[in-house]
Each structure stands twice: as structure tokens, then as C-alpha cells.
Amino acid sequence: MSSPLFFQHIQQQINLRLAATLGGSVRVREAFTVSLSGEWGIGKTDALKTLEVMYDEALCQALGSEGSPLALTIPIFFSPWRFEHEAQLVTPLMDAIQAKLESLMLDEQGALRDKPWAQRLSDAAVSFTQASRGVPVGDTLAWLSRVCASDSSAASPIALRFVMLINDLDRCLPDKAVQMLECIKLFFDVPAFAFVIGLDNEIIERGIRHRYQAYLKMDGTSTPPFTGSEYLENMVHLPLTLPRLREDQVRTLLGSYREKLMACLPVRASDAATQTAEERVAAVFELLSILVPPVPRKLTRVVRNLLFKLSMMKAEHPNNQKISELFALRLVVLEQLYPTVYWFIKNDERNWPRLLTVHSNRGVLSISDEVNKGVRLTLTGLNKLIDHAEGLLENRIQIDNQLQSKLVSYFDLRNLLKALTEDGAQRNTHDPLVVFRSQPDEDLSTHWAMRDVYMHYGVPVDKGESDGSVSAKSKVEEVRELIHQSVTDEDQIARHQALIRIDFFHMEESIFKAVMALPYFDPTQPEYKKTFKDKNWWENIEAQAANTGSYQKEIWNTAKMERHKKHKLLTPRYQLEDGEDFTKAHNVLDLKTGLVWRRKCESVGGKSSNQSEQSGQFTFGEAKTHAQTESKKTKQAWRLPTKEELEDLVDNRERNFSEGLATIARESFPDTPSVWFWSATPSPADSYVAWGVSFSDGYASCYDRDNKGFVRLVR
């Protein structure tokens, strides 16, 4: 949003330089180059488009004047990133010049215009076409000078001047960006040309390093022979930097969206409204100017996204008077400027209150420790705590539920701080913490409780609901249809998409209970028997349920227990082998392998029952003897499982460090301790050790045969 005066000055500088080449009063030997540098979204493309319009208007006046002009200045808008697949950029650049000349010299029917300058443009177009097709022209710069110079012997001795507007150079790969600059110097560095280049200096710097990487390796240095800035100094005569918007320019830009925003504001009761619509819009613009950097593209993207989301929420929840446009703006800013942070809060509801505790001290972020209340942790501190905890776990010095719970918490906190730091640095944004600092009379925690309204819009609603929310009945019917589609659709991709859209995570408690009562989850119904045969379907459903909130997990586990009592099928993989009584059955059939497993681990006394971590331990020799004894006593071929068979029982979906639960299908193998179990597989390298599998972390390791381990028998 630079002022018209800014562009007029650029045009004036270019015109003075080009005019000097006509009169011959100044000896000019090279093209005139202007650089417009600035960050992404600052308005480089708009600046180049403005210059193109200005030169097009001047060209139209010259072509429409009576008589034949002495010279024509022709603007060419060119985006090199569109031609990155080309080995050399000179060909598409000459094609762009030829196309512009043809658009000027030909009329609507494609015939040459009946103007004195049309033939001159036609001759030049032919020359550029031949050159782009590889016709030898000799010395390129000398040839180009002849094409542009006026010929006193010609019918129309018109000199041609070209203003090349090179757009989006920073969208090119760094090496390609440098190639574009080299193309200018090698093929177009003649006085009849002027270049205005939109670029990012950092891209040129990277390109120089890439271009001279062989030199760096050979020389053994990390510094190229010259920097990107020094490279540009050699060819840019007028370096300009586009500044960020001033406060008045930000207000002007946002003001163009005022009417649209007023139409999208959430409804407020007239007797409860403390602000007028104008005041609410002003509050949004004020917060927006705080949260978003003064860069035109960033501001525009955030405003448009906000308008869309407010419109959707207003349509879906027309009577909901608790929706806040300010909170919606905060989420839009996170989504647009801090996408990694937004992903974290969208996928784990605990992360929003965590982020509210983040502070910054001289640029160093810290977050509240969830384990030791009142303690603040930085990234450095978290890394040290994690390394220490992982060392304890790896060395088996201390393994307990409390340590595992701490480790999970520290990982989560570290991920949040890294996301805040990296998102802000990569996008050159404001202090990210401003998003989580509430305005007066703004309760961020209350609005976060309504996160489904703000973050999960687009679901069909029942307009009769007083608060604009989705009726439970319609939502359950929607889930029923999705489940039906996920089972019966002939298109595999459509089945998978329907399965994903079921979305247990965002279901309210009442809706989730109703879904669990559907026939697809009732063992007595034919629909359940159909879905049960689809192992992938049930694995996906189990995975969804495992990643839900606490109340969904509780409902899911309760419903699962009820299914177990009604039907001997436990999961898609395991089936009760001896009777249908879930509470009394001792063995399960693995439908995947055909093996029969004892549900509970063995005790030293020989009876399978609930075990403490002391009563169930055997040495390797004792474990093998116990298996032989059980085989003779029951007249069934019970044995120790192989390492591979035991590893196959590991179910990482059940991994839960915070609760210290075993990584196994716990409904099929209840009361399994989170410890290691013996296999029958000896170590080929050492006769004193044998393989075991830990159901704490799911990994196999070798253990001394005299160590005490747990046992689960198989046949």
C-alpha cells in the first residue's frame, strides 16, 4: 500500500535513464535495474502491477497520438517461478516480450493494425521469436541493441524501450533465482532495457551459497567469495525496500471490510448488549492490529478467514448469544500464523490451558510445570528433565508410574514451547503470547469450553434448537449413516473417509452414549456381526476411541464390558475359547494366529489368577518346567511362547505411561502387569540369557536366565 508518489518517483527515475539513451548526451552501457525487496506478503506484486498499469497507460497515449512516436516504452510483466522446469529462463522471457508485442500490433481479428508503428513492432516480434527458437544471432547484446534502436532508413524509425517487471523472484528455488539475475546480465544488459525486480534478499543469499557450493567444498570454507548483498550491488542501481504498513494504512485496509464484518457479527440480546455494532467492529480491528503484523497479505488473509468463520457460525448457531468474535479472531490468528500451535490445541484440549500459563522473560519462553506446582520451565530446562528421565528408564534404574507420567507431561510442554518459538520465528510474526492475553471482560477459559462451536463448524443443524446447536437426534442419525457407509460403500476410499468423519473426539457425552447404543455396537444385532468381521473397521474405531477425552473413554470401556458379558467375542482379534461368561473364561483364541492363550499370567503355585508383581515370577528354567507341568496336568499342549509370538501380543494402542498400564489388549488379558515376560527363545550368542518381552514399553530384550520374569502360556 505504498503511496502513488512512491511509484511516480520510480517511473521518473526509469524514464530519465531510458531517455538518456535516446539523445546520446549520456553514455550508458548497461540496463537500469531497480530492486523492490521485502518480506512475503508486503506487497511486491501489487507494486509491480501498479507500475505495469502506469506504463501501459503511457504506452496507450503514445500509440493513440497522431503521427509516429520517436520511442515506445513497453512494460513486460514476467514471473520466473512459473518456468522453473525450463533449463534456461532466457527463452520464456523472450517469449513474453514477443507475446506482448503481438498483443499491441494485432487487432481483434489477428490482423496487423493499420498504424505506422505496427510494422515496427512486428519486425521486433519476429526477431525475438527467432532468437527464442535458437536462430543464431551472434553477439546477443549487440543483436538486442540493434533490435531496439531506431533505424533512420525505415518507414517508422521508432526506438523500442522495455521495462521488465520481474515478479515473485523469491518464490523461485534459490538457485533458479540467481539464474534469473544472471540471465539479465548475460542476455539483456543493454541500455534499452530497465528491470524492476521484486525479491527477498535472503533467497538471493541462499542461491549464492548454492551456486558456489563446489567452491566452498574445494576451499574448505563456509563463506562464499561474495555475499548475496554484494552480488546485488554489482547489478542493482536503485535498491528499494518496501516498508510495513503504518497505523493509518492498517486502519484504511481494515476499514474496507467494516460493512462485511458488521453483517457477520454474532447475535446479541438488545437488553444485554453493552457495545454497539460499531464498537464491536472497532474492538475486532484493534485486537487484529495487535495480533497480526502490519503486512497486507497477512492482514487480508486473517480478515477473510474470520469473515468466513463468523458467517458459518452465525448460520449454524443463529440464536447462540455466547459466541465471541474476539475469541474467534484469536483462533483464526493461531490457525494462520501459528499452524503448529493450532494443531496442538485442536488435537488435545489440555493444551489451551497450558498455553495460558506461558510467560516470556527477555524473549525466553517458560511454562508452568504440571508436576511441581509453582515451578516454571524453559525449553532448556525441559530438555534436561527429559534426558534425565529417559536415562533412568533406559538404564532400568527407576521405573515407576510417577516417572513415566512426568516424562509424558514434559514431552507435551516441550512440544508446545518449541511450536510457539518456531512458528513465530519462521513467519516473522508478533510475540505469539499476545494471542493468549485476554482483553478486559474477556474470559478465554469460558470461550474455550465452547471450542466445538469455534473449531468444528460445518455440521448440519436443527434450526429449531434454541441455542443453535446440533440436535442430539440428528447428530446420532448422521453418525449412523456414516457408520453404514463405512461398512457398505463399494468404494474403499469412500468407506475410509466416512470412518474418519465419525469423529468421536468432538462428540458431546449424551451423543456419544447414544452412538454406543447403536446396533453396530450391540452383539445381539446382525449389524454388529457384519462389522465385527471387518478387522480394519474395528481397529480404526478402537483407535478413535483411544484418542478421545476422558468421558468418551469411560463410556466406550463401559459399553465394551457390556458387550463382553453378552457375547463371547472380545475384540475383532480375540474370542473366548472356553464358554461365554466373560468373567469366568480362562482362555482366549487369537483369531489372527489360531493360537490359544491363557488370559492371566501364571503364578508360582501353578494357578492362573490375579498376580502381584512378586507372586508370578519364574526363572527361565522354572518357566519351562511350569509349562511342562501344566501341559501334563490339563492334558493340553501348553508351552512357553516364542519371542515372535509374544511380541505379537504387544498392542501399542494401549500404551499409557501416565497410568503405567501394560501394552496389551487388556480386556482380553486382564490384570497384566506392566513388566517383562519370558519367551522360549534362547539367545544364539549367549547360552546364559534368553529372550523376553516387556509389556511396559513393548520391546524385546535378552535377560539372564536366573532373573525372575513373568509367564503367559500358549498352545
Order of alpha helices (4+ residues) and beta strands (2+ residues): alpha-beta-alpha-beta-alpha-alpha-alpha-beta-alpha-beta-alpha-alpha-alpha-beta-alpha-alpha-alpha-alpha-alpha-alpha-alpha-beta-beta-beta-alpha-alpha-alpha-alpha-alpha-alpha-alpha-alpha-alpha-alpha-beta-beta-beta-alpha-alpha-beta-beta-beta
